[in-house]
């Protein structure tokens, strides 16, 4: 499918939840908020938030300009339905953050230390962020309150944290091992490091705990852009602007194999071979020959899907260590990629804002053809992650969606059911700061942005 569908944008004033909370608390009698809906033509509206005359626990949103309408959810204060009737796009779910994590040492509003890499541990007990100066911080998470009684998000400034500076320049990638107790980092300085990430048990301390790497791995000749953890942490993968994908042996810190790509690698996703037939094209190359026992059986059952700078996807079979497929140019370097073996789908996001959906079972000698492509504007896609939608709004239980991080600071969730993609939910609260990373787990979507704040949204 060569057609690119344009999906609408619904943007709500970033301080929207704080305004509602101030009105509910009686700090102000009423306040205006704006809503903008972008398609053709764009629609800009202004609504007034005011307490209901009879039910003082209810806030009414009265349209003053434009035709946008906002309706709250009776079950939660973090989800709303927005409709711009003149566009005829139906209702769009708007989700506000449940939690906002900020560290005063790095999130000064006047000069925040921009987050360049982000990950949440599989057990969701901690998260890690990397910065332009090469530093890495690990913070504990806080459980989400069972009852969300406030419109404004829970603001959290962690009293304990861990800090290391493993890289000479910006941190490009972070990934926890499956155990949630080890962290893999990569940087623009061509280096990989491994840190311990044991749970937080200590009491608050004035200074962060120091992190020291237990392994430093060097072999790439240009910046590392993507990493992957396979074989329960015994093997890791790295991809780079030097047009290689390397398989590493963690215990020794050595390179087991180097796969050569057709173009510098911007993104990579690693997953099982479910639904994939035998290799079709053996055009890849292995630069280092090592004893096969060091490459774990679990690793050999994996595929590495690489988004390349020339706008194509190259898929490597880690069993044969060769390229088995190569797609045609899709428009713009592929800055993001995600793979869901259970759904037999993979998705790419480009620097030009185009998201393309593929069925991994459709690999042919001519390369995969997208099931569909869509975009909102020309803002680049920084990260994508598969998410299961609930039955709120227009979605249905079990619907497959995509959490998408973009450089325009307007993250959203796209619904993938049917032939036409749609905006299943807008994730609001960010004020024009680029979103650098998105993670999904246990009914939550996490976003890290240039204002050095990590936001947690509920999609359950």
MOMO-V360854 format. One record per pair of residues at least 6 apart in sequence whose ideal C-beta (glycine too) atoms are under 8 Angstrom apart, sorted by the first residue. I is the first residue (numbers start at 0). GAP is how many residues later the second one is. If there is no record, write none. Layout:
# MOMO-V360854
I:GAP, I:GAP
This chain:
# MOMO-V360854
0:368, 0:369, 0:370, 0:371, 0:372, 1:371, 2:370, 3:350, 3:369, 3:370, 3:371, 4:367, 4:368, 4:369, 4:370, 4:415, 4:416, 5:33, 5:368, 5:369, 5:370, 6:367, 6:368, 6:369, 6:407, 6:414, 6:415, 6:416, 7:29, 7:30, 7:31, 7:79, 7:81, 7:84, 7:368, 7:415, 8:27, 8:28, 8:29, 8:30, 8:367, 8:368, 8:401, 8:403, 8:414, 8:417, 9:25, 9:26, 9:27, 9:28, 9:72, 9:74, 9:82, 9:84, 9:413, 9:416, 10:24, 10:25, 10:26, 10:27, 10:399, 10:415, 10:417, 11:21, 11:22, 11:23, 11:58, 11:68, 11:70, 11:82, 11:414, 11:416, 12:6, 12:20, 12:21, 12:22, 13:414, 13:415, 13:416, 13:417, 14:18, 15:17, 15:80, 15:412, 15:413, 16:60, 16:61, 16:79, 16:80, 16:134, 16:135, 16:136, 16:412, 17:133, 17:134, 18:12, 18:14, 18:30, 19:29, 19:39, 19:57, 19:131, 19:132, 20:129, 20:130, 20:131, 21:6, 21:9, 22:6, 22:7, 22:8, 22:26, 22:27, 22:28, 22:36, 23:27, 23:33, 23:35, 23:127, 25:25, 28:21, 28:22, 29:18, 29:19, 29:20, 29:21, 30:17, 30:18, 31:14, 31:15, 31:16, 31:17, 31:32, 32:13, 32:14, 32:15, 32:16, 32:28, 33:10, 33:11, 33:12, 33:13, 34:9, 34:10, 34:11, 34:12, 34:31, 34:33, 34:35, 34:47, 34:49, 35:6, 35:7, 35:8, 35:9, 36:6, 36:7, 36:8, 36:31, 36:45, 36:47, 36:50, 36:52, 37:338, 37:339, 38:48, 38:50, 42:23, 42:24, 42:25, 42:41, 42:43, 42:44, 43:21, 43:22, 44:18, 44:20, 44:21, 44:22, 44:23, 44:39, 45:17, 45:18, 45:19, 45:20, 46:14, 46:15, 46:16, 46:17, 46:21, 46:22, 46:23, 47:13, 47:14, 47:16, 48:10, 48:11, 48:12, 49:9, 49:10, 49:12, 50:7, 50:8, 50:9, 51:6, 51:7, 51:8, 58:13, 60:8, 60:9, 60:10, 60:11, 62:6, 65:18, 66:17, 66:18, 66:19, 67:14, 67:15, 67:16, 67:17, 68:13, 68:14, 68:16, 69:10, 69:11, 69:12, 69:24, 70:9, 70:10, 70:12, 70:20, 71:7, 71:8, 72:6, 72:7, 72:8, 72:319, 75:72, 75:382, 76:71, 76:72, 76:73, 76:74, 77:17, 77:18, 77:19, 77:20, 77:70, 77:73, 77:75, 77:379, 77:380, 78:14, 78:15, 78:16, 78:17, 78:313, 78:379, 79:13, 79:14, 79:15, 79:16, 80:10, 80:11, 80:12, 80:13, 80:312, 81:9, 81:10, 81:11, 81:12, 81:344, 82:6, 82:7, 82:8, 82:9, 89:304, 90:302, 90:303, 91:301, 91:331, 91:333, 91:334, 92:299, 92:300, 92:301, 92:302, 92:331, 92:332, 92:333, 93:331, 93:332, 93:334, 94:330, 94:331, 94:332, 94:333, 94:362, 94:363, 94:364, 95:55, 95:57, 95:332, 95:333, 95:361, 96:56, 96:330, 96:332, 96:358, 96:359, 96:360, 97:46, 97:50, 97:55, 97:56, 97:346, 97:358, 97:359, 97:360, 98:43, 98:45, 98:54, 98:55, 98:56, 98:57, 98:356, 98:357, 99:53, 99:54, 99:55, 99:56, 99:329, 99:353, 99:354, 99:355, 99:356, 100:26, 100:38, 100:40, 100:55, 100:56, 100:57, 100:352, 100:353, 100:354, 100:355, 101:53, 101:54, 101:55, 101:350, 101:351, 101:352, 102:34, 102:36, 102:54, 102:55, 102:58, 102:349, 103:53, 105:6, 105:7, 105:25, 105:31, 105:346, 106:6, 106:344, 106:345, 106:346, 108:342, 111:338, 111:339, 111:340, 112:18, 112:19, 112:20, 112:22, 112:339, 113:17, 113:18, 113:322, 113:336, 113:338, 114:14, 114:15, 114:16, 114:321, 114:322, 114:333, 114:334, 114:335, 114:337, 114:339, 115:14, 115:15, 115:16, 115:54, 115:55, 115:56, 115:320, 116:11, 116:12, 116:13, 116:54, 116:55, 116:56, 116:57, 116:68, 116:69, 116:319, 116:320, 117:9, 117:10, 117:11, 117:12, 117:56, 117:318, 117:319, 117:321, 117:328, 117:330, 117:336, 118:8, 118:9, 118:55, 118:56, 118:57, 118:64, 118:318, 118:320, 119:6, 119:7, 119:21, 119:56, 119:319, 119:321, 119:326, 120:6, 120:7, 120:55, 120:59, 120:76, 121:54, 121:56, 121:57, 121:58, 121:319, 122:57, 123:17, 123:317, 123:318, 123:320, 124:15, 124:16, 124:55, 124:74, 124:75, 125:12, 125:13, 125:14, 125:15, 125:54, 125:71, 125:73, 125:74, 126:11, 126:12, 126:14, 126:312, 126:319, 126:327, 127:8, 127:9, 127:10, 127:11, 127:46, 127:48, 127:55, 127:69, 128:7, 128:8, 128:10, 128:45, 128:319, 128:323, 128:325, 129:6, 129:7, 129:37, 129:40, 129:41, 129:42, 129:43, 129:44, 129:55, 129:57, 130:6, 130:39, 130:40, 130:321, 131:37, 131:38, 131:39, 132:32, 132:36, 132:37, 133:31, 133:32, 133:33, 133:34, 133:35, 133:36, 133:37, 133:53, 133:55, 134:28, 134:29, 134:30, 134:36, 135:27, 135:28, 135:29, 135:30, 135:31, 135:35, 135:38, 135:47, 135:49, 135:59, 135:75, 136:24, 136:25, 136:26, 136:71, 137:23, 137:24, 137:25, 137:45, 137:57, 137:59, 137:73, 138:19, 138:21, 138:22, 139:18, 139:20, 139:59, 139:60, 141:12, 141:14, 143:10, 143:300, 143:312, 143:314, 144:9, 147:310, 152:276, 152:302, 158:45, 158:46, 159:40, 159:42, 159:43, 159:44, 159:45, 159:48, 159:49, 160:47, 160:48, 161:35, 161:46, 161:47, 161:48, 161:49, 162:45, 162:46, 162:47, 162:48, 163:31, 163:46, 163:47, 163:48, 163:49, 165:19, 165:21, 165:25, 165:27, 165:29, 165:45, 165:47, 165:50, 166:18, 166:20, 166:21, 166:22, 166:24, 166:26, 167:19, 167:21, 167:23, 168:18, 168:19, 168:20, 169:17, 169:18, 170:14, 170:15, 170:16, 170:17, 171:14, 171:15, 171:16, 171:51, 171:52, 171:53, 172:11, 172:12, 172:13, 172:51, 172:52, 172:53, 172:54, 173:9, 173:10, 173:11, 173:12, 174:8, 174:9, 174:52, 174:53, 174:54, 175:6, 175:7, 175:8, 175:21, 175:53, 176:6, 176:7, 176:52, 176:55, 176:56, 177:51, 177:54, 177:55, 178:53, 178:54, 179:17, 180:15, 180:16, 180:17, 180:18, 181:12, 181:13, 181:14, 181:15, 181:51, 182:11, 182:12, 182:13, 182:14, 183:8, 183:9, 183:10, 183:43, 183:45, 183:52, 184:7, 184:8, 184:9, 184:10, 184:28, 185:6, 185:7, 185:38, 185:39, 185:40, 185:41, 185:52, 186:36, 186:37, 187:35, 187:36, 188:34, 189:28, 189:30, 189:31, 189:32, 189:33, 189:34, 189:50, 190:25, 190:26, 190:27, 190:29, 190:33, 191:24, 191:25, 191:26, 191:32, 191:35, 191:44, 191:46, 191:56, 192:20, 192:22, 192:23, 192:24, 193:19, 193:20, 193:21, 193:23, 193:56, 194:16, 194:17, 194:18, 194:19, 195:15, 195:18, 201:7, 214:35, 214:38, 215:37, 216:31, 216:36, 216:37, 216:38, 218:27, 218:36, 218:39, 219:18, 219:20, 219:22, 219:24, 219:26, 220:19, 220:21, 221:18, 221:19, 221:20, 221:42, 222:17, 222:18, 223:14, 223:15, 223:16, 224:14, 224:15, 224:16, 224:39, 224:40, 224:41, 224:42, 224:43, 225:12, 225:13, 225:39, 225:40, 225:41, 225:42, 225:80, 226:9, 226:10, 226:11, 226:12, 226:41, 227:8, 227:9, 227:10, 227:40, 227:41, 227:42, 227:76, 228:7, 228:8, 228:41, 229:6, 229:7, 229:40, 229:66, 229:68, 229:69, 229:72, 229:88, 230:65, 230:66, 230:67, 230:68, 231:66, 232:17, 233:15, 233:16, 233:17, 233:62, 233:64, 233:65, 234:12, 234:13, 234:14, 234:15, 234:21, 234:60, 234:61, 234:63, 234:64, 235:11, 235:12, 235:14, 236:8, 236:9, 236:10, 236:11, 236:31, 236:33, 236:67, 237:7, 237:8, 237:10, 238:6, 238:7, 238:22, 238:26, 238:28, 238:29, 238:65, 238:67, 239:6, 239:24, 239:25, 240:23, 240:24, 240:25, 240:68, 241:22, 242:17, 242:18, 242:19, 242:20, 242:21, 242:22, 243:14, 243:15, 243:16, 243:17, 243:21, 243:43, 244:13, 244:14, 244:16, 244:20, 244:23, 244:59, 244:61, 244:71, 245:9, 245:11, 245:12, 245:13, 246:8, 246:9, 246:10, 246:11, 246:12, 246:48, 246:52, 246:71, 246:74, 247:6, 247:7, 247:8, 248:6, 248:7, 248:45, 248:46, 251:42, 253:36, 254:33, 255:32, 255:34, 255:38, 255:39, 256:29, 256:30, 256:31, 256:33, 256:38, 256:64, 257:28, 257:29, 257:30, 258:25, 258:26, 258:27, 258:28, 258:45, 258:57, 258:62, 258:63, 258:64, 259:24, 259:25, 259:27, 260:45, 260:47, 260:53, 260:62, 261:46, 261:48, 261:50, 261:52, 261:61, 261:64, 262:45, 262:46, 262:47, 262:49, 262:51, 263:44, 263:45, 264:41, 264:42, 264:43, 264:44, 265:41, 265:42, 265:43, 265:67, 265:68, 265:69, 266:39, 266:40, 266:67, 266:68, 266:69, 266:70, 266:81, 267:36, 267:37, 267:38, 267:39, 267:69, 268:35, 268:36, 268:68, 268:69, 268:70, 268:77, 269:32, 269:33, 269:34, 269:35, 269:69, 270:31, 270:32, 270:34, 270:68, 270:69, 270:70, 271:29, 271:30, 271:31, 271:69, 272:28, 272:29, 272:30, 272:44, 272:46, 272:68, 273:67, 273:68, 273:70, 273:86, 274:66, 274:69, 274:85, 274:86, 275:27, 275:48, 275:84, 275:85, 275:87, 276:84, 276:86, 278:38, 278:41, 278:43, 278:45, 279:44, 279:45, 279:83, 279:84, 279:85, 280:41, 280:42, 280:43, 280:44, 280:45, 280:84, 281:38, 281:40, 281:41, 281:42, 282:39, 282:40, 282:43, 283:32, 283:36, 283:37, 283:38, 283:39, 283:40, 284:37, 285:35, 285:36, 294:23, 298:19, 299:18, 299:19, 300:17, 300:18, 301:16, 302:12, 302:13, 302:14, 302:15, 302:21, 302:36, 302:57, 303:11, 303:12, 303:14, 304:8, 304:9, 304:10, 304:11, 304:32, 304:34, 304:41, 305:7, 305:8, 305:9, 305:10, 305:31, 306:6, 306:26, 306:27, 306:28, 306:29, 306:30, 306:41, 307:6, 307:25, 307:26, 308:24, 308:25, 309:19, 309:23, 310:18, 310:19, 310:20, 310:21, 310:22, 310:23, 310:39, 311:14, 311:15, 311:16, 311:17, 311:18, 311:22, 312:12, 312:13, 312:14, 312:17, 312:21, 312:24, 312:33, 312:35, 312:45, 312:55, 313:9, 313:11, 313:12, 313:13, 314:8, 314:9, 314:10, 314:11, 314:48, 315:6, 315:7, 315:8, 316:6, 316:7, 323:39, 324:38, 324:42, 324:43, 325:41, 326:31, 326:40, 326:41, 327:39, 329:18, 329:20, 329:24, 329:26, 329:40, 329:43, 330:19, 330:21, 330:23, 331:18, 331:19, 331:20, 331:21, 331:22, 331:48, 332:17, 332:18, 333:14, 333:15, 333:16, 333:17, 334:14, 334:15, 334:16, 334:45, 334:46, 334:47, 335:12, 335:13, 335:45, 335:46, 335:47, 335:48, 335:69, 336:9, 336:10, 336:11, 336:12, 336:47, 337:8, 337:9, 337:46, 337:47, 337:48, 337:64, 338:6, 338:7, 338:8, 338:21, 339:6, 339:46, 339:60, 340:19, 342:43, 342:57, 343:15, 343:16, 343:17, 344:12, 344:13, 344:14, 344:15, 344:41, 344:55, 344:71, 345:12, 345:14, 346:8, 346:9, 346:10, 346:11, 346:37, 346:39, 346:55, 347:7, 347:8, 347:10, 347:36, 348:6, 348:31, 348:32, 348:33, 348:34, 348:35, 348:55, 349:6, 349:30, 349:31, 350:29, 350:30, 351:23, 351:26, 351:28, 352:22, 352:23, 352:24, 352:25, 352:26, 352:27, 352:28, 352:53, 353:19, 353:20, 353:21, 353:27, 354:18, 354:19, 354:20, 354:26, 354:29, 354:47, 354:49, 354:59, 354:66, 355:14, 355:16, 355:17, 356:13, 356:14, 356:15, 356:16, 356:59, 356:64, 357:10, 357:11, 357:12, 357:13, 358:9, 358:12, 359:8, 361:6, 361:7, 371:47, 371:48, 371:49, 373:40, 373:47, 375:30, 375:34, 375:36, 376:31, 378:27, 378:28, 378:29, 378:31, 379:26, 379:27, 380:23, 380:24, 380:25, 380:26, 381:23, 381:24, 381:25, 381:52, 381:53, 381:54, 381:55, 381:56, 382:21, 382:22, 382:52, 382:53, 382:54, 382:55, 383:18, 383:19, 383:20, 383:21, 383:54, 384:17, 384:18, 384:53, 384:54, 384:55, 384:60, 385:14, 385:15, 385:16, 385:17, 385:54, 386:13, 386:14, 386:15, 386:16, 386:26, 386:53, 386:58, 386:72, 387:10, 387:11, 387:12, 387:13, 388:6, 388:7, 388:9, 388:10, 388:11, 388:12, 388:24, 388:26, 388:35, 388:36, 388:70, 389:7, 389:53, 389:69, 389:70, 390:6, 392:31, 392:32, 393:21, 393:28, 393:30, 394:6, 394:20, 394:29, 395:21, 398:16, 398:17, 398:18, 398:25, 399:15, 399:16, 399:17, 400:12, 400:13, 400:14, 400:15, 400:23, 400:24, 401:11, 401:12, 401:14, 402:8, 402:9, 402:10, 402:24, 402:35, 402:37, 402:42, 403:7, 403:8, 403:9, 403:10, 403:34, 404:6, 404:30, 404:31, 404:32, 404:33, 404:42, 405:6, 405:28, 405:29, 406:27, 406:28, 407:24, 407:26, 408:21, 408:22, 408:23, 408:24, 408:25, 408:26, 408:40, 408:41, 409:16, 409:20, 410:16, 410:19, 410:24, 410:27, 410:36, 411:11, 411:12, 411:13, 411:14, 411:15, 412:10, 412:11, 412:12, 412:13, 412:14, 412:32, 412:46, 413:7, 413:8, 413:9, 413:10, 414:6, 414:7, 414:8, 414:9, 424:34, 426:18, 426:20, 426:28, 426:30, 428:26, 429:17, 429:19, 429:21, 429:25, 430:20, 432:16, 432:17, 432:18, 433:15, 433:16, 434:12, 434:13, 434:14, 435:12, 435:13, 435:14, 436:9, 436:10, 436:11, 437:7, 437:8, 437:9, 437:10, 438:6, 438:7, 439:6, 441:18, 442:15, 442:16, 442:17, 443:12, 443:13, 443:14, 443:15, 443:16, 444:11, 444:12, 444:14, 445:8, 445:9, 445:10, 445:11, 446:7, 446:8, 446:10, 447:6, 447:7, 448:6
